[in-house]
């Protein structure tokens, strides 16, 4: 059984005062469970639509991702940064 994890990170909180961030979230899924994969995929795209960035942690290193892949072992979501 292959499992995956998606979690949110809260970073640089002082820069994000204008944003209302949800509580930290960690979601796991079994690649073979269609319902779990569909739920995590929906959440993944909801966060991206809200401006979050997604990164995968792989043996080659961290890279930004734009498409949900249930085969990834870890997906980290980072909130949008305010300012300018």
Buried (B, 14 or more C-beta within 10 A) or exposed (E): EEEBBBEBEEEEEEEBEEBEBEEEEEBEBBBEBEEBBEEBBEBBBEBBEEEBBBBBBEEEEEEEBEEBEBEBEEBBBBBEEEEE
